[in-house]
Amino acid sequence: MIVAITGASGFIGKRLIGRLSAAGHSVRTIGRSKTANFSWDARDAEAPAAAFEGAGAVIHLAGEPISQRWNAEVKRRIFDSRVAGTRNLVAGITRASARPEVLVSASAIGYYGDTGETAVDESAPPANDFLASVTRGWEEEAERAAASGVRVARLRIGIVMGREGGALAQMLPPFRLGAGGPLGSGRQWMSWIHVDDLVELMLFAITNAGVSGAVNATSPNPVRNAEFTRALGAALRRPAILPVPEFLLRLRFGELGPHLVESSRVVPAAALRAGFTFRYSEIEAALRNLLA
């Protein structure tokens, strides 16, 4: 199968390309990178229809990074890159004469907002904050592809655990120095996923016709932040006892700061119903694998 990918230069995209190639699929990359097979600026133009001709699947990962200091301009880029970017992607898909069978579009568990102590699955309603508005618009634009006969799976991705990028890569330097610790109270839930499980879930979604709609891409076992902190410290053989107060998170990340201490207890009901098996369902095993 030919699989067209946006956001292929990111750390998830690179893992995905390797896995698809190992499984015998051909990869077609779309984006701003000089090495992309098809050049495309997601916010400014429709995706080239030629990029989708003859492709069996599209995996859409492109978007402005969330984990940075927020201000009005950054928030605009985050919103436009996902909402307008996905609109432009679907426009290109629908103009292709031989359309792909499936679109797997990245989304995020920010859809649910702060869930407190409540475990939520894909049936839970959206929150009313900025991240939820981004994910709602993002998913609505992806779903427009269904009108052209394309199966759409919307992966609501949790905190991705991978050494090459994402949240874990940002945490490692202070934890390796013994300066890591829980965020705020540490009681908030974290919904996470090993990068290899995320890549396998994407492959599962493109090859299983029964997978469509919202799919939470998170481990079946979310953990409290304090538990994650202990596990990461143990994996690195470093103390992890210095708490990070919320005001420091706000200084570092701006408006994003308070979101980092929100509780997110999300479970992957749709993936489990479809028969997907997580290789790394426990945080200790995931961290041992990544940090061995």
N, C-alpha and C positions, 0 to 999 in steps of 0.2 A: 504494500500500500504506500502511496505517496502521502506524506503528512506535512502540511504547511504550518509553520510555527512563527508567531510574532513574539518579540521579547526573547529571542533565542540566545542573545549575548549575556543574559543574566545568569546567576549561578544555578537557578532551577532549569533554565533553558538549556544550559550546557549539559547538565546531568541528563535531561530528557533526550537530547540529541544522541548522546552515547547509548542510552537504553534502547531507543527506537532503532538505531543502526544495528545494535546487537541482536534485536528481534527480527531483523531482515527487512525493515521498512526503509523507504527512501525519504530523506528530509529535504524540505524546501523552505528556506528562511526568508522572512519579510521584515524589513525595518530600515533604520537609518545607518546601521553599520556598513562600512565599506565592503565587508565580506558577504553581506546579505545577497541572496539570489535575486530578490526583487526589492528595489528601493521604495521606501514609503515613510512619510512623516504622518503618524497616526492622527494628530490633531488638525492637520491642515488640508488633507486631501483624502478622497476615496482610495481605498486599497486597490491596486491594479488587478482587474479581473483575471488577467493571464496567470496570476500567481495561484489561482484556485482551479484552473482548468485541469481536469483529470485527477485532482487530488481526492483521496478518499476521506480525509479528515483534516480539520483545522484546529490547532490548539492556540488560543489567544492568551498570551502572558504579558503583553506590553502595558506599561503604565508608569507614571511618575512614582518614585519611591515614597512610601508613607513615612518611613522612619527617618525623619529629618526635622529640623526646627520649623514649626509652622508659623506662617504669617499669611496675610491676605493673598499675596502673590503665589506662595507655595500651595495654598489650598485651592486656588483657581487652577493651577497646573495639575494638581491631583484630580480634581473633578473633570477637567476637560480631557485629560489624557485617557481617562477611563470611559467617560460617557460619550463625548464626541468621538474619541478614538474607536470605540466599539461600534458606534453608528457608522463611521466611515469604513470599518472592516466589513460589516454586514452589507453595506451598499456594494462593495466590490464582489462579495460572494454572490449576491443576487444577480449581478450582471454577468457572471460567468455562464457560459452555455452548458458546460458539464459541471454542475455544482457538486461539492463534497457531500457525503452522506451525513456527516456529523460535525458539529462545532462544539468543542470543549472550551468554555470561556472561564477564565479565572474570575473569582469574586472573593469575598472576604467575610470572616465571621463578625466583622464590624457591623454587619447587617443587624445583629441582635442587640448591640449595645451592652450595657451592664446587666448581666443576668443574675447577679447576687448569688444566692445559694441554690438557685433553681437550675437543674439540668435541662437544656433545651435541644430539640432536634429541628429538622427542616420545616416542621409545621408551625413553629413559633413565629409571631408577627415581627415586623421590623421595629427598630427603635426610632427615635425622632431627632437624633443628633447629626452632625456633619458626616461622619463615616457611614452612618446608615443611609443618608440621602445619596451619598456617592454610590454605595452598593446597589441601592434600589434602581437608580438610573442606569448603572452599568448593566445590571441583569435585564432590565426592560429592553435595552438596545440589543443585547444578545438574543433575546427571545424573538425579535423581529425576523430572524433567519428562519424560524419555524414556518412562517407563512410561505416560504419558498420550498418547503418540503425537506428542510434540513433538521435533523434531530439535534436538539440543543441540551447540553449538560452544563450546569452552572456550578462550578466547584467553589464552595465557600471555604477558603483556606485559612487555617489557624496559624500559629507561630511556627515557622518552618525551622527545624533543627538541621543545620548543615554547617560544616566547618568552613566552607568557602565563601559564605555570605549570609545575609539575613541577621536575625536577632542574635543567634549564638556567636557569630563572628564578632559582633560588637561587645558581647559580654566577656569574651575570653581574656582580653588583655588585663582588665582589673582583677578578675578572678585568679589568673595565673600569678598575679602579684600579691595574692592574699588579701586584696582590698574589696572583694565582692561581698554581697549580702542581699537580703530581701528588699524588695521595693515597698516602701510604705510599711503597712502592718504585716505584709507577707501572707495575709489570710485570703487574699483574692485568688480565684481560680484562674488557671492558665490552660488554654486549649492549644495543644501543640501537635506537630506531626514530623516524623523523621523524613528528610528529603527523599530518601529512597522509596518510602511508602507513598509519598505524594506522586512521585514519578510513576510508580506502579499503578496508582489509582487513575492517573491520566491515561495510561495505556489500557487499563481495564475499561475505562469509559468509551474509548474510541472503538474497542473491539466487541463490546457487549451491547446489542441493540436495545436491551431493556433498561439501560441507564439513561435517564433524561430528567430535566428539571433541576431543582436544587439538590446538591449533594455536599454534605459537610465533609471537608477534607481535614479531619482531626483524628487523633488517636482516640480509641474508645475509653481511655482513662486520663481525663484531665487531672491536673494536680494543683495544689495550692502553691503559690509563689514560694513560700518558705520551704516546702518539700522539694521543689525544683532546685532552689538554692543549695540545700543540703546535698542533693544528688550531684549537682555540678561541682561543688567543692570536693566531694568524695572522689569523683572521677578524676579530678585534677590533683588530689591529695594536697589540698590547700584549705586553710580556714575560710569560712564564708559567713562571717558573723556581723559585718558592718552594715547596718540598715541604711538605705538611701531614702532620705525624707522627700516627701512630695514636692516641697518648695524647690529642691535642687533639680528635680525632674522638670518642673515648669521653667526654671532658669535655662536648662539645657535644651529642652524641646519646645518651649513656648506652649501654644494651645494643645499640642499633643500630650504634654506632660500628664495631666489628669487621667487621660485614657490609659496610661501605662499602669495605673493602680486600680483600674476597673476590674470587676470579676467577670470572667468569661468561661462558663461551664457548658461547653457545646459537645454533643455526642453525635457520631456518624451513623445515624439510624438507616439512612437510605443506602449507604455503601454496604453495611452489614446485611441488610435485606437482600441486596443484589448478589450477595455471596462473596464479596471482597474480603480477603484475609490480610490483616495487618501483620507485618513481620516484626515491627517494633511497637508493641502496644503499651509497654511500661517505660517510664522515663529513664530508669537506671540502665536498662539494657540499651536504650537508644544512645545515651551519653557514652556508655562504655564503648559501643561500636564506633562512634564518631571520634572519640578522643584516645583510642587505644594507640 
